[in-house]
């Protein structure tokens, strides 16, 4: 899951320094470095020296990583369309019950946050 989140960030902001990626993900530099190593090892991202500051490493998605993100986004769009189709078929009393249940679930989640 962390790798997918990192790829999503990198698909919108690239290249990023590893520390900046960690900030976006809410993790420290050691965790971000391990995450980047996994992405590089799986060939979803590439790590390279910052031409402006050779002490800094930058990371960006590879073609494989970008393709994975695009496939995930396409799948999400399909899922959203399907959910809307199903919701449109529900009668109002069932929609109201679903809404009430989701509101109760959201309230419980807010208590845990």
LUMZAMI-297459 format. One record per residue (C-alpha): residue number from 1; chain; x, y, z. Coordinates in nm, 3 decimals, padded with zeros to 5 digits. Example, Ala and Ser with C-alpha at 12.3 -4.5 7.8 and 13.67 -1.06 7.14 Angstrom:
node fimar: 1 nuvo: A x: 01.230 y: -00.450 z: 00.780
node fimar: 2 nuvo: A x: 01.367 y: -00.106 z: 00.714
***
This chain:
node fimar: 1 nuvo: A x: 00.000 y: 00.000 z: 00.000
node fimar: 2 nuvo: A x: 00.282 y: 00.239 z: 00.084
node fimar: 3 nuvo: A x: 00.438 y: 00.176 z: -00.256
node fimar: 4 nuvo: A x: 00.111 y: 00.267 z: -00.430
node fimar: 5 nuvo: A x: 00.081 y: 00.587 z: -00.227
node fimar: 6 nuvo: A x: 00.441 y: 00.677 z: -00.312
node fimar: 7 nuvo: A x: 00.382 y: 00.611 z: -00.681
node fimar: 8 nuvo: A x: 00.072 y: 00.830 z: -00.676
node fimar: 9 nuvo: A x: 00.271 y: 01.115 z: -00.522
node fimar: 10 nuvo: A x: 00.553 y: 01.067 z: -00.771
node fimar: 11 nuvo: A x: 00.312 y: 01.061 z: -01.064
node fimar: 12 nuvo: A x: 00.196 y: 01.412 z: -00.968
node fimar: 13 nuvo: A x: 00.524 y: 01.560 z: -00.843
node fimar: 14 nuvo: A x: 00.842 y: 01.444 z: -01.005
node fimar: 15 nuvo: A x: 01.121 y: 01.429 z: -00.959
node fimar: 16 nuvo: A x: 01.125 y: 01.447 z: -00.581
node fimar: 17 nuvo: A x: 01.404 y: 01.425 z: -00.330
node fimar: 18 nuvo: A x: 01.361 y: 01.123 z: -00.106
node fimar: 19 nuvo: A x: 01.314 y: 01.348 z: 00.197
node fimar: 20 nuvo: A x: 01.041 y: 01.544 z: 00.018
node fimar: 21 nuvo: A x: 00.866 y: 01.220 z: -00.075
node fimar: 22 nuvo: A x: 00.878 y: 01.117 z: 00.290
node fimar: 23 nuvo: A x: 00.725 y: 01.451 z: 00.392
node fimar: 24 nuvo: A x: 00.439 y: 01.407 z: 00.144
node fimar: 25 nuvo: A x: 00.376 y: 01.057 z: 00.281
node fimar: 26 nuvo: A x: 00.415 y: 01.157 z: 00.646
node fimar: 27 nuvo: A x: 00.714 y: 00.930 z: 00.711
node fimar: 28 nuvo: A x: 01.073 y: 00.995 z: 00.809
node fimar: 29 nuvo: A x: 01.378 y: 00.981 z: 00.586
node fimar: 30 nuvo: A x: 01.477 y: 00.622 z: 00.682
node fimar: 31 nuvo: A x: 01.128 y: 00.489 z: 00.598
node fimar: 32 nuvo: A x: 01.120 y: 00.690 z: 00.275
node fimar: 33 nuvo: A x: 01.461 y: 00.554 z: 00.177
node fimar: 34 nuvo: A x: 01.348 y: 00.194 z: 00.235
node fimar: 35 nuvo: A x: 01.032 y: 00.259 z: 00.036
node fimar: 36 nuvo: A x: 01.231 y: 00.403 z: -00.255
node fimar: 37 nuvo: A x: 01.465 y: 00.103 z: -00.245
node fimar: 38 nuvo: A x: 01.166 y: -00.131 z: -00.279
node fimar: 39 nuvo: A x: 01.024 y: 00.076 z: -00.566
node fimar: 40 nuvo: A x: 01.362 y: 00.075 z: -00.741
node fimar: 41 nuvo: A x: 01.405 y: -00.298 z: -00.680
node fimar: 42 nuvo: A x: 01.061 y: -00.368 z: -00.830
node fimar: 43 nuvo: A x: 01.146 y: -00.136 z: -01.123
node fimar: 44 nuvo: A x: 00.859 y: 00.103 z: -01.045
node fimar: 45 nuvo: A x: 01.091 y: 00.399 z: -00.981
node fimar: 46 nuvo: A x: 01.441 y: 00.515 z: -01.057
node fimar: 47 nuvo: A x: 01.677 y: 00.694 z: -00.823
node fimar: 48 nuvo: A x: 01.947 y: 00.927 z: -00.955
node fimar: 49 nuvo: A x: 02.175 y: 01.211 z: -00.846
node fimar: 50 nuvo: A x: 02.036 y: 01.563 z: -00.847
node fimar: 51 nuvo: A x: 02.237 y: 01.742 z: -01.119
node fimar: 52 nuvo: A x: 02.223 y: 02.064 z: -00.915
node fimar: 53 nuvo: A x: 02.338 y: 01.901 z: -00.589
node fimar: 54 nuvo: A x: 02.516 y: 01.568 z: -00.619
node fimar: 55 nuvo: A x: 02.469 y: 01.501 z: -00.246
node fimar: 56 nuvo: A x: 02.094 y: 01.469 z: -00.302
node fimar: 57 nuvo: A x: 01.913 y: 01.176 z: -00.463
node fimar: 58 nuvo: A x: 01.598 y: 01.228 z: -00.669
node fimar: 59 nuvo: A x: 01.336 y: 00.972 z: -00.753
node fimar: 60 nuvo: A x: 01.079 y: 00.946 z: -01.030
node fimar: 61 nuvo: A x: 00.853 y: 00.670 z: -01.161
node fimar: 62 nuvo: A x: 00.974 y: 00.448 z: -01.443
node fimar: 63 nuvo: A x: 00.756 y: 00.370 z: -01.742
node fimar: 64 nuvo: A x: 00.646 y: 00.056 z: -01.554
node fimar: 65 nuvo: A x: 00.557 y: 00.261 z: -01.245
node fimar: 66 nuvo: A x: 00.363 y: 00.518 z: -01.445
node fimar: 67 nuvo: A x: 00.175 y: 00.240 z: -01.625
node fimar: 68 nuvo: A x: 00.081 y: 00.084 z: -01.290
node fimar: 69 nuvo: A x: -00.060 y: 00.416 z: -01.168
node fimar: 70 nuvo: A x: -00.256 y: 00.470 z: -01.489
node fimar: 71 nuvo: A x: -00.403 y: 00.119 z: -01.469
node fimar: 72 nuvo: A x: -00.507 y: 00.179 z: -01.109
node fimar: 73 nuvo: A x: -00.672 y: 00.510 z: -01.198
node fimar: 74 nuvo: A x: -00.860 y: 00.352 z: -01.487
node fimar: 75 nuvo: A x: -00.982 y: 00.073 z: -01.259
node fimar: 76 nuvo: A x: -01.100 y: 00.324 z: -01.002
node fimar: 77 nuvo: A x: -01.301 y: 00.510 z: -01.266
node fimar: 78 nuvo: A x: -01.467 y: 00.184 z: -01.372
node fimar: 79 nuvo: A x: -01.546 y: 00.103 z: -01.010
node fimar: 80 nuvo: A x: -01.698 y: 00.444 z: -00.949
node fimar: 81 nuvo: A x: -01.920 y: 00.415 z: -01.256
node fimar: 82 nuvo: A x: -02.038 y: 00.071 z: -01.145
node fimar: 83 nuvo: A x: -02.113 y: 00.195 z: -00.793
node fimar: 84 nuvo: A x: -02.316 y: 00.487 z: -00.930
node fimar: 85 nuvo: A x: -02.514 y: 00.248 z: -01.151
node fimar: 86 nuvo: A x: -02.597 y: 00.026 z: -00.853
node fimar: 87 nuvo: A x: -02.690 y: 00.320 z: -00.631
node fimar: 88 nuvo: A x: -02.922 y: 00.455 z: -00.901
node fimar: 89 nuvo: A x: -03.117 y: 00.125 z: -00.891
node fimar: 90 nuvo: A x: -03.181 y: 00.136 z: -00.516
node fimar: 91 nuvo: A x: -03.519 y: 00.266 z: -00.398
node fimar: 92 nuvo: A x: -03.518 y: 00.574 z: -00.174
node fimar: 93 nuvo: A x: -03.581 y: 00.390 z: 00.156
node fimar: 94 nuvo: A x: -03.277 y: 00.167 z: 00.097
node fimar: 95 nuvo: A x: -03.065 y: 00.468 z: -00.001
node fimar: 96 nuvo: A x: -03.170 y: 00.643 z: 00.322
node fimar: 97 nuvo: A x: -03.073 y: 00.335 z: 00.527
node fimar: 98 nuvo: A x: -02.739 y: 00.315 z: 00.347
node fimar: 99 nuvo: A x: -02.676 y: 00.686 z: 00.410
node fimar: 100 nuvo: A x: -02.757 y: 00.642 z: 00.780
node fimar: 101 nuvo: A x: -02.521 y: 00.347 z: 00.808
node fimar: 102 nuvo: A x: -02.238 y: 00.531 z: 00.633
node fimar: 103 nuvo: A x: -02.286 y: 00.834 z: 00.858
node fimar: 104 nuvo: A x: -02.263 y: 00.609 z: 01.166
node fimar: 105 nuvo: A x: -01.946 y: 00.451 z: 01.028
node fimar: 106 nuvo: A x: -01.792 y: 00.792 z: 00.956
node fimar: 107 nuvo: A x: -01.874 y: 00.908 z: 01.310
node fimar: 108 nuvo: A x: -01.697 y: 00.603 z: 01.455
node fimar: 109 nuvo: A x: -01.395 y: 00.662 z: 01.234
node fimar: 110 nuvo: A x: -01.382 y: 01.027 z: 01.343
node fimar: 111 nuvo: A x: -01.373 y: 00.917 z: 01.708
node fimar: 112 nuvo: A x: -01.067 y: 00.703 z: 01.636
node fimar: 113 nuvo: A x: -00.880 y: 00.986 z: 01.458
***
